Amino acid sequence: MKTLKFKTNIKCGGCIAAVTPFLNKVQEIKNWEVDTVNPDKILTVQSENLDAGDVISVITAAGYTAESIPA
């Protein structure tokens, strides 16, 4: 399992609620969480087969931005 991290603009519970259906429908994502306390609003995704571009596409489709950062 690999862990991918992203700087996002997901900043509150409402934002998390908006991206949840998008992230949850991707079967390859085993777990995800957003640290809204961190100033960079870090999204952490655990997956077997996805790469950063795949996750960024999902976040963009949900109406948010994500920038890959080293895990």
N, C-alpha and C positions, 0 to 999 in steps of 0.2 A: 504494500500500500504506500502511495506517495502522498505527501502533503504539499499543497500549493497555497501560496499566500498572495493577497491582493490588497492594494490601497484602493478604497472605494469612497463613494459619496453616500453610502447607506448609513444614515445618521440617527435613526430613531426606531422605535417599535413599529411605527406605521410603515417605514421603509422596509423593515424586515418582513412584515406581513405581506408587502407587495412583491418581494422577490421570492418568498417561500414557495409558491406554487411552481415557479419557473425552475428553481433548484431542485425541488422534490420530484419533479417529473423526469429528471435525468437519472436513469437507473444506475449509471456508472458512479454517481456521487454517493459515497457510503455515509458521509457525515459532513456537516458544514456548520459554521458559526461565524457571527460578526461581533467583533469587539468594538462596541460603540463608545466605550470610555476612552479608548486610544484615539488621539487626535487624527490619525490616519485612517480610522474606521476599518480596521483590518478584517478581511474576510479570509477564513481558513477553510480549505476544502480538502477532504481526504477521498482519494479515488485510486482505482487500480489502473485505468487506461486513459484517462483524460489528460490533455495537456493544457497549458495556460490559455491558449487561444480558444479552446472549447468553452472554458468557464467564462472568459471575457465575452464571448458571443451570447451566452445565456444571460449574463448580467445586463448587457446592452439591450437585449430583447425585452428585459424587464423595465427598461427606462433609466438605468443607472450606469455609472462608469466604473471600470475596474482597471487597475494597472498592476501587472505582475511585479512582485518583489521577491528577493531571495528568501527561501523558507528558513 
